Amino acid sequence: MTPASRIDDWLARLAGERHASPHTVAAYRRDLTKLLHFMQAQQLASFDALDASLMRSFIAAEHRAGLAPKSLQRLLSSCRSLFRQLNREGLLTHDPLLGVRGPKVRRKLPQVLDVDEAGALVETDSGGKLAVRDRAMLELFYSSGLRLSELTGLRWLDLDLDGGEVRVLGKGSKARIVPVGRHAIAALRALGAETGMQAGSPIFRGRGGAPINPRTVQLRLKTLALQQGIPKHIHPHLLRHTFASHMLESSGDLRAVQELLGHADIATTQIYTHLDFQHLAKVYDAAHPRARRK
């Protein structure tokens, strides 16, 4: 099989067996197409012909072409995943990326709302026929730290209002149970009283009773934030960041926050420890006699 065929086969398995999202598969394909073009330019007929020196040349060429450090790291990750699979199948005898490192990426801290801003946003009374739905969406986002895709995919059968929990399907089709706060429960009960709670029906409906479109949710949050005069770019993931930051700030339990967010790797959750430290540093600067800024 040609290198292109090997990649096609691996991506098909990634989508079928590992339930990778179309977005993830498309990102891998873009990255690995770059590798194929490099191999063609070097007249390399198989992955076995690659070594650390050639892979460094590949990464350097992409860097000169303008690829940002974060994108270069993702490119390396895509190649590494492919090489590991080929190695497991006995189709590659060595690791072409052994000793190869990408550029350091300065991790950008996510923006979050403070407690007052979050409270003002979720308690927004948008008025009109969408008010009950809007309140339930906002409360659930902030209460449970859901991803946008998780919220739009919810059906009433996923929700246990009496038990105060919801079952969500996260990345890689991994299910998890997440607590639902009392304010969100009240808002969801109000929505159910208005729309009905048929088990198989979407909780948040769009046209024709179908699940609400993610873009609709994004635009609605932006509109509601403008109504409240919140001077930040409000989007669904900002509420997820805010949930995580406030949970960690109050509990200090990184593992618990990891489970609630559905992160496979705790390193992904650790970014919120930096946010928490920023908060502590502000408190210190404001309160300590020797630290007060003039």
C-alpha positions as CSV (number, residue, x, y, z in Angstrom):
1,M,0.0,0.0,0.0
2,T,1.1,3.6,-0.7
3,P,1.6,6.1,2.2
4,A,-1.6,7.8,1.1
5,S,-3.5,4.5,1.3
6,R,-2.1,3.8,4.8
7,I,-3.3,7.2,5.9
8,D,-6.8,6.7,4.4
9,D,-7.0,3.3,6.2
10,W,-5.9,4.7,9.5
11,L,-8.4,7.7,9.3
12,A,-11.2,5.3,8.5
13,R,-10.4,3.3,11.6
14,L,-10.1,6.4,13.6
15,A,-13.6,7.4,12.6
16,G,-15.2,3.9,12.8
17,E,-13.6,2.2,15.7
18,R,-12.5,5.1,17.9
19,H,-15.6,7.3,17.1
20,A,-13.4,10.3,16.4
21,S,-15.5,13.4,15.3
22,P,-15.5,14.5,11.7
23,H,-13.7,17.7,12.8
24,T,-10.9,15.6,14.4
25,V,-10.5,13.4,11.3
26,A,-10.4,16.4,9.0
27,A,-7.7,18.0,11.2
28,Y,-5.6,14.8,11.0
29,R,-6.1,14.6,7.3
30,R,-4.9,18.2,6.8
31,D,-1.8,17.5,8.8
32,L,-0.9,14.2,7.2
33,T,-1.4,15.6,3.7
34,K,1.4,18.0,4.5
35,L,3.6,15.0,5.4
36,L,2.7,13.3,2.1
37,H,3.6,16.4,0.1
38,F,7.0,16.5,1.9
39,M,7.6,12.8,1.2
40,Q,6.8,13.3,-2.4
41,A,9.2,16.2,-2.7
42,Q,11.9,14.1,-1.1
43,Q,11.0,11.1,-3.3
44,L,10.3,8.9,-0.3
45,A,8.2,5.8,-1.2
46,S,7.4,4.6,2.4
47,F,7.2,5.8,6.0
48,D,10.2,3.5,6.7
49,A,12.3,5.9,4.7
50,L,11.6,8.7,7.3
51,D,14.0,9.4,10.1
52,A,14.5,12.0,12.8
53,S,16.7,14.2,10.5
54,L,14.1,14.2,7.8
55,M,11.3,14.9,10.2
56,R,13.2,17.9,11.6
57,S,13.6,19.2,8.1
58,F,9.8,18.7,7.5
59,I,8.9,20.7,10.7
60,A,11.5,23.4,9.9
61,A,10.0,23.8,6.3
62,E,6.5,24.1,7.7
63,H,7.8,26.7,10.2
64,R,9.4,28.7,7.5
65,A,6.1,28.5,5.5
66,G,4.5,30.4,8.4
67,L,2.9,27.6,10.5
68,A,2.5,28.8,14.1
69,P,4.1,26.9,17.0
70,K,0.7,25.6,18.2
71,S,-0.1,24.3,14.7
72,L,3.4,22.7,14.5
73,Q,2.8,20.9,17.8
74,R,-0.5,19.5,16.4
75,L,1.2,18.5,13.2
76,L,3.8,16.5,15.2
77,S,1.0,15.0,17.3
78,S,-0.8,13.8,14.1
79,C,2.3,12.3,12.7
80,R,3.2,10.6,16.0
81,S,-0.3,9.0,16.3
82,L,0.0,7.6,12.8
83,F,3.5,6.2,13.4
84,R,2.4,4.6,16.6
85,Q,-0.4,2.8,14.9
86,L,1.8,1.6,12.0
87,N,4.3,0.4,14.5
88,R,1.6,-1.6,16.4
89,E,0.6,-3.2,13.1
90,G,4.2,-4.1,12.2
91,L,4.1,-1.7,9.3
92,L,6.8,0.6,10.6
93,T,10.1,-0.7,12.2
94,H,11.2,2.4,14.0
95,D,10.0,5.8,15.3
96,P,10.9,8.6,12.8
97,L,10.1,11.2,15.5
98,L,12.4,9.8,18.2
99,G,14.1,12.8,19.8
100,V,12.2,15.3,17.6
101,R,10.6,18.2,19.5
102,G,8.4,21.0,18.3
103,P,8.7,24.7,19.3
104,K,7.5,25.6,22.8
105,V,4.0,27.0,22.8
106,R,3.1,29.8,25.2
107,R,-0.3,28.6,26.5
108,K,-2.9,31.3,26.4
109,L,-5.1,31.4,29.5
110,P,-8.8,31.3,28.7
111,Q,-10.9,34.3,29.6
112,V,-13.5,33.7,32.3
113,L,-16.3,35.7,34.0
114,D,-16.1,36.6,37.6
115,V,-18.9,35.4,39.9
116,D,-21.0,38.6,39.6
117,E,-20.7,38.7,35.8
118,A,-21.7,35.0,35.6
119,G,-24.7,35.6,37.9
120,A,-25.8,38.6,35.9
121,L,-25.6,36.7,32.6
122,V,-27.4,33.5,33.7
123,E,-30.2,35.5,35.4
124,T,-30.8,37.6,32.3
125,D,-34.5,38.0,31.5
126,S,-34.5,38.2,27.7
127,G,-38.3,38.5,27.5
128,G,-40.5,37.1,24.8
129,K,-41.1,33.5,23.9
130,L,-37.5,32.5,24.2
131,A,-37.0,33.7,27.8
132,V,-37.6,30.4,29.5
133,R,-35.4,28.5,27.0
134,D,-32.6,31.0,27.3
135,R,-32.6,30.9,31.1
136,A,-32.4,27.1,31.0
137,M,-29.5,27.0,28.6
138,L,-27.5,29.6,30.5
139,E,-28.1,28.0,33.8
140,L,-27.2,24.5,32.5
141,F,-24.0,25.8,30.8
142,Y,-22.8,27.4,34.0
143,S,-24.1,24.8,36.4
144,S,-22.6,21.8,34.7
145,G,-19.7,23.0,32.5
146,L,-21.1,21.4,29.3
147,R,-19.5,21.6,25.9
148,L,-21.8,23.2,23.2
149,S,-22.2,19.9,21.4
150,E,-23.1,18.2,24.7
151,L,-25.8,20.7,25.5
152,T,-27.4,20.7,22.0
153,G,-27.5,16.9,21.9
154,L,-29.4,16.5,25.2
155,R,-32.8,14.8,25.3
156,W,-35.1,14.7,28.3
157,L,-34.3,11.1,28.9
158,D,-30.7,12.2,29.7
159,L,-31.9,14.3,32.5
160,D,-32.7,13.3,36.1
161,L,-34.2,16.4,37.7
162,D,-35.1,14.6,40.9
163,G,-31.6,13.2,41.3
164,G,-30.0,16.5,40.1
165,E,-27.8,15.0,37.4
166,V,-27.5,14.8,33.6
167,R,-25.9,12.2,31.4
168,V,-23.9,13.7,28.6
169,L,-22.0,12.2,25.6
170,G,-18.6,13.9,25.3
171,K,-15.7,13.6,23.0
172,G,-15.0,10.2,21.5
173,S,-18.6,9.2,22.4
174,K,-17.6,8.9,26.1
175,A,-20.6,9.3,28.5
176,R,-20.3,10.9,31.9
177,I,-22.7,11.9,34.6
178,V,-22.6,15.5,35.7
179,P,-24.4,17.2,38.6
180,V,-27.0,19.8,37.9
181,G,-27.5,22.8,40.3
182,R,-30.7,23.8,41.9
183,H,-31.1,27.0,39.8
184,A,-30.6,25.0,36.6
185,I,-33.1,22.3,37.8
186,A,-35.7,25.0,38.4
187,A,-35.1,26.6,35.0
188,L,-35.3,23.2,33.3
189,R,-38.5,22.3,35.1
190,A,-40.0,25.6,33.8
191,L,-38.8,24.8,30.3
192,G,-40.3,21.3,30.5
193,A,-43.6,22.7,31.7
194,E,-43.7,24.9,28.6
195,T,-42.6,22.4,26.0
196,G,-43.3,19.0,27.5
197,M,-40.8,16.4,28.6
198,Q,-41.2,13.6,26.1
199,A,-38.2,11.3,26.8
200,G,-36.8,11.1,23.3
201,S,-37.3,14.8,22.5
202,P,-34.5,17.3,22.5
203,I,-34.4,19.5,25.6
204,F,-33.5,22.6,23.5
205,R,-35.4,22.6,20.2
206,G,-34.9,24.3,17.0
207,R,-37.1,24.5,14.0
208,G,-39.5,21.5,13.5
209,G,-38.6,20.1,16.9
210,A,-35.1,19.2,15.9
211,P,-32.2,19.8,18.3
212,I,-31.2,23.5,18.4
213,N,-28.4,24.5,16.0
214,P,-25.1,25.2,17.8
215,R,-24.7,28.4,15.8
216,T,-28.1,29.6,17.1
217,V,-26.9,29.1,20.7
218,Q,-23.7,31.0,20.0
219,L,-25.5,34.0,18.5
220,R,-28.1,33.9,21.3
221,L,-25.4,34.1,24.0
222,K,-23.8,37.0,22.3
223,T,-27.1,38.9,22.1
224,L,-27.8,38.3,25.8
225,A,-24.4,39.4,26.9
226,L,-24.8,42.6,24.9
227,Q,-28.1,43.2,26.7
228,Q,-26.3,42.9,30.1
229,G,-23.5,45.1,29.0
230,I,-20.8,42.5,29.7
231,P,-17.7,43.8,27.9
232,K,-16.3,40.4,27.1
233,H,-16.7,38.1,24.1
234,I,-19.3,35.7,25.4
235,H,-19.5,32.2,23.9
236,P,-20.5,28.8,25.2
237,H,-17.0,27.6,26.0
238,L,-16.4,30.7,28.1
239,L,-19.2,29.5,30.4
240,R,-17.4,26.1,30.5
241,H,-14.1,27.9,31.4
242,T,-15.9,29.9,34.0
243,F,-17.5,26.8,35.6
244,A,-14.1,25.1,35.8
245,S,-12.4,28.1,37.2
246,H,-15.0,28.8,39.9
247,M,-15.1,25.1,40.9
248,L,-11.4,24.9,41.3
249,E,-11.2,28.2,43.1
250,S,-13.7,27.0,45.6
251,S,-12.7,23.4,46.0
252,G,-9.0,23.1,45.0
253,D,-9.8,19.6,43.8
254,L,-8.2,19.3,40.3
255,R,-9.2,15.6,39.9
256,A,-12.8,16.3,40.6
257,V,-12.8,19.2,38.1
258,Q,-11.2,16.9,35.5
259,E,-14.0,14.3,35.9
260,L,-16.7,17.0,35.7
261,L,-15.3,18.4,32.5
262,G,-14.7,15.0,30.9
263,H,-11.0,15.6,30.2
264,A,-9.1,12.5,29.3
265,D,-5.8,14.1,30.4
266,I,-5.4,16.0,33.6
267,A,-2.8,18.2,31.9
268,T,-5.8,19.8,30.0
269,T,-7.4,20.7,33.3
270,Q,-4.3,22.1,34.8
271,I,-4.6,25.3,32.9
272,Y,-7.3,26.3,35.4
273,T,-4.7,26.1,38.3
274,H,-3.0,29.1,36.6
275,L,-6.2,31.0,36.5
276,D,-6.7,30.2,40.2
277,F,-3.2,31.5,41.0
278,Q,-3.9,34.7,39.1
279,H,-6.9,35.2,41.4
280,L,-4.8,34.5,44.5
281,A,-2.1,36.8,43.3
282,K,-4.6,39.7,42.9
283,V,-5.9,39.0,46.5
284,Y,-2.3,39.0,47.8
285,D,-1.4,42.2,46.0
286,A,-4.5,43.9,47.4
287,A,-4.2,42.6,51.0
288,H,-0.6,42.2,52.0
289,P,1.1,45.3,53.5
290,R,4.3,44.5,51.7
291,A,2.7,43.7,48.4
292,R,0.3,46.5,47.8
293,R,0.9,48.2,44.4
294,K,1.0,52.0,44.4
